[in-house]
Amino acid sequence: MKNQFSVKTVLVLCLLVSLSLDVARTDAQTLPLLINTQQVFFQDIAAGDGAGIAYRRQEARGEALSKSIRSRTISLEELFNAPTLTGLAGVAVADFNNDGAEDLYVTNGRGRANSLYLNRLPVTGSVEFFEVATAAGAALTEQESSGVAVADIDNDGWRDLLVLGDRDANRLLRNRGSHAGAWLGFEDWTYRAGSQIAGGRDADGEPSAHTSASFGDFNADGLIDVAIARAFDHHSFGLPIFHAFHDAVQPNLLYLNMGNGVFSDMSTESGMTALRGFSDRNGPLQSGQTFAWENLLGDEFTSVLADEPATITWGIASVDIDLDGDIDIVLWDDQGGLPAADQNGADQGLIHILENRGVVEGVPQFTDITAEAGTAAYGAWMGGCFADFDSNGRLDIFGTNFGAYTASGFGPEMAGKAGNRDSRVFFGQADGTFADPGVGSLIRSAFGWGASCVDIDHDGYTDIVYRGGLDLLSFVDLSNPNNFYLRNVDGTGSFEIETLAFAGSANRMRNVYGLASGDLDNNGFVDVIAAASIVVPSPPYPVAPFPIEPAGAVLDVFARQFLRMVPINPYVQDPHDLRLAPVYPEDPGLLEGTLSVEMNSGNDNHWLKVKVRGANGKGSAHGRRGKVNRDGIGAIVLCTPEGGKTAMYPVMGGASFLSQDSTVILCGLGSATRGTVEVLWPGNVKNRHFNVEAGSTRTMVEIPYSYDDPTLSQSEYEAAVGDYLQALVDDGEIGSAEKDVLEQDAVRAFVESRGGLL
């Protein structure tokens, strides 16, 4: 049975109602200013090509085709099949030259070099950048680059780069370290004998559309592996966005690190591609099942759910989501323009949780627990991040989504059940499931791609900053004004939209894709870096509100769109007959994307920094040796201000969308002057550190003896830890003073875990 598409629905689909209805024009002065007493402010030091940043995103390969389509009258079918995205601009924050200051790596399109910005803070005393990609061997000018991830793949103490190819080969760049005090840059390890890291190919033999990557030691051998998300050739056509499990979509990838720069494809053997949790109008779908579905135009189709169904995956994360010591995988998949099951379509865009069930013959074994875990909620999921927002001792999942405003333009067939297109948090529960309460008092959310879960104001509660925008050919989504963050009010998971912190630095016309965070000026507060793939031209080209009634949401004031096509025969009965024409006689096009570097002013709240360091292969010859990768990726850092609630921060080697945050953890303490820090290492070993002073930076070195190990007596534990730490001193890994502090904390944690006092 066909959907009953009215003319009104078609008009809404084309976002034309907003041409005649002036909705959402609330006077900004009537909104209460959300000012907290420890207000921070951000300043974009890259504005006007400042601070040595002159990034411009190369026009995507599909933009020429998009321009030709927008220059003439087209049908809805042509609109649906047009290229869907501009270039994918990713950004990573890491200290590549080991000088103590965080640097930036930003991806670009084919024909224009990627950017490697070295932070000159140690030299000049201020945040200024020097672009060295070509000199450092990291330009990759011939690659259509997309996502980027950073990890020390060979445990030599220098961070390496994985740069993904969008319909292009991936590139693995090994950090060469330094010689005589000079950093040597990178060398290309992509095609080392036997390595498959360059990526997969589609049915036509062309390179894959790789999107995002995330490093993690999935088989617990001390070598960092990588999971890679894939989508489809969005530069050529957009049909998979409107289709159930389209053949052009490519399964995700998992590569195990075999050592010496060799990565082997274990995607199928690991179970990573055996995705489950999907539904149609009749309920859950099983592998091999034939099901019927309808598209946005009401056309009917049948499909068969494959054993390894390929989904449109934009975001991916390697994280110990259940806190059991092994590394799981989370996928953020896109429902796109496919109607959901409750609209006679199918639920294919889910937040998948792939639980690590152990290792068999060196290969990790993943099981999709999405349905059981409670994250099988359809949405246009793009990316996200993790934290314990409600302070219940479990990790929560934030996911960026299409947003209420953008979804409103496509009518009920796309919006579906209220709230399903909102960016929001899934709260982890004690039984391992996740609760989805919706956006609550925020009422509505905006479109999002990249996100970071960080404590913006250091009140001790983890906040959320996310950005996004999208060129949909007939209009450009500007619902996310780039001027807010979600402030965690009191550590109970209640959020408010804070619009003052970014008010002086935001540029609402930028369509941000990749977003990352880190402390660039070493003032202890997190800075935000955002890579825009496109920028909408400034007026005289007007922006318009969305066809959605104001509901008292803060974002009602800001959410806008840039219209570029309108229907010339809006009263047709059959949407297949609708034709759209350009708004402007000469297409205004879009400007090249830019990079923003928004610096946090800080406030009077206290903080501490945590650097984790694995000790793989290090330690006593007659005791345990370290097992964790050098970067400590996969660890969970728990920070508890004295008298406060515990915050939880995963150490991640790539997450969200296209990008990577710094692996240096910033813990907000509020007014407390010290805190307790615990590290849950991969392998389920726990180390605890006491009385870490505010304003300090503490390196937490892996101790492979858990303070709660029931098999060890106190004397055995003290002897084992002492021998291990002394071996690290002998190897030059730590100093004697550091050993004493680590040893004292380890013994205290052991005693207190058994109810004693020290």
N, C-alpha and C positions, 0 to 999 in steps of 0.2 A: 504494500500500500504506500502511495506517495505521500510525502509531507504536504500539508496544505499551505503553500507559499503565497501569501498575499502580496499585493503591490507594495503595501506599507513595509513588509519585511524586506523586499528587494531594495526599497529606498534606504532603509536603515542599513542594509548590507553595504551599500555604496557610500554610506556616511554623508547623505545629502540633506538629511533633516536639519543638520546644523547650519546649512546655508540660510535657512529661513527662520529657525528658532534660535533665539538668543538665550540659551540656558546656561546655567552654572556661572552667571556673572555676579557672584556674590561680592560685595564690597570687602576688600581685604582688611579694611580698617575695623570691620565689625568682628573679626576673629580675635580671640584672646591670644596674646603672645605667650608662648610656652617658655618662660624664662626660669631656669633653675638657679639656685643661689651660687652654684659653682660653674657658671656659664663658660664655655669655650667658644672660640671663633676660628674659622678657617680662612686662609688666604691662599689663592692660587698663584704661586710664584712663577708658573710657566705661562701665564697670560701674556699675550703680546710677545711671545718667544723669549720670555724671561728665564733667568737662571741657567742659560745654555740649552734650553729645550726648544727645538724648532721642528718638532715632529709633524708630519703630514701623512695621512693614510692614503696610499695609492688607490685610485679608482678601481673598483672590483671588475673582474672580467665580464660579469653579467650586466654591468651598467650600460654598455653600448646597446645591448638587446633591449633593456628596459626603456631606454630613451626612444628607440624606434617604435616600441609598442605605445608609449605615451604620446607619440606624435600623430596618432591616427585614431579613428573610431574603432573600438574593439567590442567584442562580446564578453559576457561573464566567463564563458569557458576560457577565452584567451587570458582574461585577468587571472583566473585561477592557475593557469599553466605558465604564467610569466615567472621570471626569476624572482626569488623571494627575499634575498638578503644582499646587502652590500658586503664588502670585505670584513673579515673577522679579525679585529684588532685585540690581541692579548697582551698582558703585561705581567711581569714577574719582579718581585722585590727580593734581592739577595746580595750578600757581600761577596762579589766574585773575586776580588783581588786581595781579600783577607787583610784589609787595612782598618777594620773596625767600623766602617760606614756602609750603610745599605746602598746598593746600586740599583739601576733599573734596566730591564730588557723589554723592548716593545716590538711586536711583530708588524710586518707590513706586507704589501702585495707584490706580485711578481713585477720586476723591473725597477723596484725601489728597495734600497737596503733596509733591513731591520736596524733598530737603534739599540746600542749599548751605551748607557749613560753612566759613567763612573762619577761617584759622589766625591767631590774635592773637599769635603768637610775637614778631614785631618790636615789638609794643607792650608786652606784659607780661613778655617774657623767658621765658615758659613756654608749653607747648602747651595752649591753651584755644581753644574754638571759639565762633563767633557765627553763628547760623543766619540767612541773608539771602535765601533762595530767592525769596520773594514780592517783596521790595523790589528784587531784582536782575532780575526778569522771568524767572525760571527755575523757577517752582513747578510749572507744567503740571498743575494739580490735576485737570483734566478728562481727562487721558490715562492709560490703563493702561500705565505705563512699564515697560520691561524693561532692555535693555542701554544702555550709554552709552559714547561714545568722544569723545576730545578732540583737536583739531588746529587750527592756524592756517590756516584755509581761504583767506584772502585775503592772507597774508604781510604783515600789518600789525604783527606783534609781539605780538598778543594772542590767547590761546587761546579757540577757539570750541567749542561743544557740539553734539553730535548725540545726541539722546535717542530711542531706538527705542520704537515702540508695539507692544504685544502685543495683536494683533487691534485695532490702532488705528494712526493715522497717525504717522509719524516726525515729529520736530520738530528743525529746525536753528536754533540760537540763536547769533547773531553777537555776539561780545564788542565792546562799544562803546568800550572803552579808558577813558581818564581825561580829566578836565578840571579845571584848577586844583588838581591834586593829589588829586581825589576820583574814585574808580572809579565808572563809570556803569552797570555791569551789562550786560545782554544785550538784544538786540532780535530778534524772530522773523523769520527769513529763509526759512521753510519754503516759502511760496507765492509767491516771486518769479516774475515772468512767465517761463514756459517751464521752470521747474524741476520735476523729478520726484522729488525727494528724499523726499517724503511717503510713498513706498513703493507696493508693489503691492497688488493685490486678488485674492481667491480667486474660484472659479467662481461663487459667489453674489453677487459684487460687494462683499463685505465686506473691510475692511482686513486686511492680512496679519498673520501671527503672526511678527513680527520678533524675533529673539533677540539676537544679538551683532553687533557692527560693528568694522571695522578700516580705518583710513585708510592710504593708500599712493599714491605717484605712479606709477601703472601705465604711463602713456604718456610719462613723462619730460619733461613740459612745464613743470615747476616748480610746478604747482598740485596740491594734494593731493586725490586721488580717494577713493572709499570702497567697500568690499565689505561686504555685509550678509547674514547668515545668516537662514534662515527654517525654520520647522517646521510646525506645524498648530495647530488650535484645541483646545489641551489643556484649556481651561476647560469644554468641552462634552462631549467624549468622548475615550476613549483608544485606540480601535481601531487607528489607524495604528501604534501601538507594537507591535502583534502581527501586523502585516500587511506583506506585501512590496510596497513602492512604492505605497502607498495614494494614491488620487486626491486626498485631502484635504491631502496634503503639498505644499508649495509650493517651487519652485526658488529658489535663492539669487540675489542681485541684485548688480550692479556699476554704479555711477554715476560718470561722468567729470565732473570739475569744469571747466565751460566759462568760468569767471570771473564776477565780480559776483554770486556766490551762486547761480548756476544750475548744477544737476546733471542730466545726461542719462543715461537708462537704456541701457546698452550690454551688458546681461547676455548676450543671445544673440549679438550681433555679436562679442563678445570671446572666445567659446568657453567662458565660465565655466560655463555650464549643461550642457555636453557631457561629463558625468561618465562615467568608464569604470572597469574593474577589478573588476566584480561577478562572482560565481560562483553556480552552483547545484550540485546533487549530481553533475552530469555534467561540470562544469568551467566554464571562463570563459564568461560571457554576452556576446553581441553585441547591438548596437542592433537592435531590431525582432524579436528572438528570443522565441518563446513558450516558457515554462518552467513546470514543475509544482513545487509546494511544499506543505508541511504546516504547520499552526499548532501551538501547544502542546497542543491537545486532540486532535491527530491528524486534523483535518479537512483534506481535500485541495482545492487550488485551482490555477488556472492564471492566469498573468499574462503580459503582453507588456512587454519592456524598451523603454521609450521612447527616442527620440533624445536627449531632454533629461530623463533620469530625475530625479525629485525625491526628495531624501533628507532625513531628519530631521537638520538641522545645528544643533547647539547652540553650537559654538565655531568661530571663524574668525580667521585671522591673515594680515596682509600682511607678508611678510618675504622677504628675499633668501636663500632657503634654500640655493641652490647657489653663493653668493658670486661671482656673475658681474656684479653691478652693476645688475640690474633686479629689480623687485619681483614675487615670486611669491605665490601664495595657498595656504594650508593650511586644510583643513576637518577638523573632528572630527565624524564622523557616528555616529548611534545605531543599533545593531542592535536595541535594545529587546528585546521579548519574542518576536521572530521567531526560530525555531530556525535555526541556521546550516546551511550547505550539507552539512556532515558529519552533520547530524541531519535530513536530508530537507527542510531549509528553503532559505534563500538567504543569501549573504553580502552584505548591503547596508550595514552599518555599518562604514565604513572610514575611515582617515586619508588623505584625498585630497591629493595634491600637484599643483597646477595650475602648470605651468612657463610663465613668460613667455617667449615665443619672438620678441618684437619687436613693433613698432608698424606698422600698415598704415593709412594715411590717418587718422592720429590715434587709432586704436583699438588697444589692446593685444591681442595674440593669445595665448590660453592653451591649453595642451595638457595633458590629464590623463595623468600618468606614474606613477600610483599603483602599477600592477602591476609595471612595470619597476623602480621605485624600492624595492620591498619593503615598502610600508606597507599592502598590501591584506590586513591581518589584521583579521578581524571583531571587533567589541567594541562596548560601549555607550559610545562615545567622547563625552566631554562638553566638554572644553577642554584647555588645555595651555600649554606655554611652550617656550623654546629656549635652548640653551647648548651649549658644547663641553665636555661633562662629562668626556670621556676625554682631552682635551688633544691631539687628533690634527689640529687645524687645520680641522675640519669642524663645521658646526652639527648638533646632535642635536635630536630632537623628544621631548618628554615629553607623554604623553596621560593625562588622567584618565578613569576607567572605572568600571564597575559594582562592581568589587571582588570578591574571592573569597567574602567572607562573604554579601553580598546575593545573589550568584548561587547560592550553595549552597541557598538556600531555594526555588529553582525547579526543582531536579532536574537530571539530566544533559541533558535536552532543551534547557535554557537555558544551562547552564554550558558544554556542549560540550567542546572540546579544553581540557585543563588549561592554565590560565594566560591564556587569551584574554580573560577578563574582568578581568584585573589592570591597574591603573594602572601604567605603566612607560615606559621610555625606548627609543626607536629610535635607534641610534647611526649617525651619518653616516660613510660610508666614502669612501676616496679616489676611487673610481670613480663616485661620485654616488648609490650605493644606500644603503640603511639596513639595519642588522642588528638583529634582534629576539631578544636572548638571554633574555628573560623577567626575572623579578624576582630570580632567583638566591638569595643567602643571606637575603634578606628573607622568603622563603617565601610570604608572602601580602600582598595590599594591601587597602586600604579603599576605600569609595566616594568618588568625588571629582567636584566641579564645577569651581570656579575654582582656578587655580594660578599661582604666581610662581617663576621661576628666578632666584634671588638668592644672594649669598654672605652667609649669616646671620651667621657668626662671623668673617668677614674673614681666613680662613686662605689665601685665594687660589684656592679651589675653589668652583665654583658649586653651591649646594644647591637643594633643592626644598621648597616648602611648598604643600600643597594641602588643601582642605577640601571637605566635601559631606555631603549627607543627602537623604532623599527620602520623601515621603508616598505610599505605595502603597495607600492606602485601608484594606486589611486589616491593615496594619502600617506603622510608620514606621521607616525605616532609620536606625540610629544607629551604624553600623559605624565611621564616622570620628569618633574622640573629640575632635578639635580640639586635641590635646595633643602633637603630634609634628611633626617635619620630617625629610626625608630628607637626611642629612648626607653630602656627598661626602667620602670618607675621605682620598683622596690625589691627586685629579685624574686617576684612571685610570678613572672611571666606576663605582667600587665604592661602594655606599651602605650606611649603617646608619640604623636608626630611632632618632632622638634624642628622648627623652621628658622631659628635664629642663628645657629652655629654656622651654617653654610650660606647665609643670606648675602654676604659680601663677596662670595667667590663663585657662585653658581652661574652657569650659562645654560639656560633652558633649551637653547636651540641645538645643543650637542646631543647626538645619539650615541650614548656610551654602550660599549659592549664589554670589554674587559675591565675589571676593577680589582685592585690589590691594595694592601695596607702594610705599613711598617713605620718605624721611627727613623725618619731620615736625618733629623738634626740632633738625635741623641738627647732630647729633652725629656724623655720618658713618656711622651704622649704619642698616640698613633696618628700618622698622617695618611691621607687617602689619595691614591693615584688612579686615574680613570682614563682609559683609551677610547676615544670616539671614532667610529668608522666613518661617520658623515656628520656634517653640520648643515642645518637648514638655513637658507639665505635669510638675511635680516630683512625687515620691511623695506620696500613697500609690499612685499608678499605677505598677506595677512595670515594669522593663525586663528582658528575657530574653536569653540567649545565642542564637546561631544554631545550626542543626542541622549543625554541622561539627566533626569531631574536632580537638582541639588538635594542632598540628604543631610546636610550639616557636617559632612566630612571636610577636614582641613584641605585635602587635595582637590576638592571641588573648585576651589578658587584658581588653581594652577593648571589643571589638566587641559591640554589643547591638542590640536591636530593641524597639519598643513595639507590642505586639499589640493589635488592636482587633476582629478578627472570627475566628470558629472554625467548623468544619463541624458540622452537626447530624446528618448521615448519612454518616459517613466510610467506610462499608464498601460503597458502591455500586461496581458494576463499570464503569459508564460515567461518565467525569468530567463529562459534560454534565448528569448527574442530581444532582451534588453541590450541596448548599445550605450557605451560610454565614450565621451569625447574629452579632449584636453580642456582644462580650465583656462590656460594661458595660450595665446597664439604662438608664443615662442617659449618652449619649456625652460623654466628657470634652472633646472638641474639642481644638484646639491654640491656643497662645498666639501673639500677634503677634510677628513677627520683630524682632530688635534688631541694632544695629551694635556691633561690637567694634573698638577701636583699641588694638592691642597694641604697646607701646613697647619697643624693644630697649635693654637696659642698656648694651650695648657691652662691650668688653674691652680688653686691651692691644695687640691686633693693630692694624697700621697700615692706612690706607686713603687713597684719593684719589677726588675727584668729577670727573665729566666732563659738561659741557653742550655739546651740539653745536648749531651754528647755521648753517643754510643761508644762502646769499647770492644768492638768485634775482634776476637782473636787475642785480646790483651788480657794479662792477668797472671796469676800464680801458676807455676808449672805443675804443682801438686794439688791444685784446687780448681774451682770453676773459672772459666774464662768468659769475658764479655761476649755477648751474642748479638748485640743490636748494631745496626748500621751507624756509621759515624755521625750522620746528621740527627740521629734520634727520631727520624720520621716514623710515625705510627705511635709514638708515646702520647699519653694524656697527662697534661699538667693541671693539677688542682691547687688553686691559690685560696687561702683562707686568711683574710685580715683578722688581726686580733680582735675578738668580740664580734666578728662579722660572719656573713654567709660565704660558703665555698663556691668559687667560680671554676669552670672546667674548660680547658683549652686543648684541643687536639693539635699535635704538631704534624703538619701536612705538607707533602711535596707536590702541590698542585691540587686545586679543587675549584668548586664553583664553575665559572664559565671562562675558558681560555686562559686562565690566570693563576697566579700563586702569591699568597701573602708571605711576608717574612716568617721564618721559622723561629725567630726570637719572640718569646711570649711576654706581653706587657700585662701586668696584673694591677688592677686598681685597688687601692686600700682605703679610699675615703679619708677619714681623719686618723686612721690607725697609723702607728709609726713602725709597725713590724707585722710580719705574717708568717704562716706556716705554708710550706710548699711540698706537695707530694707528687711523685712521678710514677705513673703506671706504665711500665715499659712493655714493649712487645715481648711475649713470653710469660706475661702475667706476674712479673716481679715488681714489687712496690718498694720504693725508697722514699723516706720522709726527711725533711730538713726544717729546722726550727729557728725561730727568732731571726728571720731574714729581714734585714733592716730596710726601711723605706729609702728610696733613692739609690739602692745598690743594684748591681748586676751580678747575678750568681750563676755560675756554670755548674749544672747538675750532671756529674759523670755517672754513667751506669755502674751500679754495684749489683752483680748477678745473684745476690742473696736477698730474698724478700724478708722484710722485717716481721711478717706474719707467717713465716715458714714453720709449720708445726713439727717438722722432722728434726729440727735443730734445737739443742739446748742452748742456754745463754753462753756458756763457755765455748761451745762449738761455733756458735754464730760469731762471737767476738774474735776468735782465732781466725776463722775463715775470712771475715771482712778485713781484718788487719793484714793478713798475708796478701790478699788481693790488692789492697790499696798500696801496700809497700811495693808490690810488683809494678804498679802504675808509676810510682815515684821513680823506681829504677829504670823504667823505660822512658822517662821524661814526659809522661803524659800529664802528670800533676806535680805540684810542689809539696814539700813537707808540711807547710802550714795548711794547705788545702786538704791534705790527707787527714790531719788532726781534726779539722772541722767535720769532714765527711764521716770519719770514724765515730766521733762523739755523737753526732746526730743519728747514725745507724744504731748504736747501742741504745740510745734513749728511745728510739722508735720501737725497737724490739721489746724493751722492758714495758713501755706503756701499752703496747698491744696486748700484753698479758695481764693488764690491770695494775702494774706496778708504777712506781715513781722513781725518777732519777734526778 
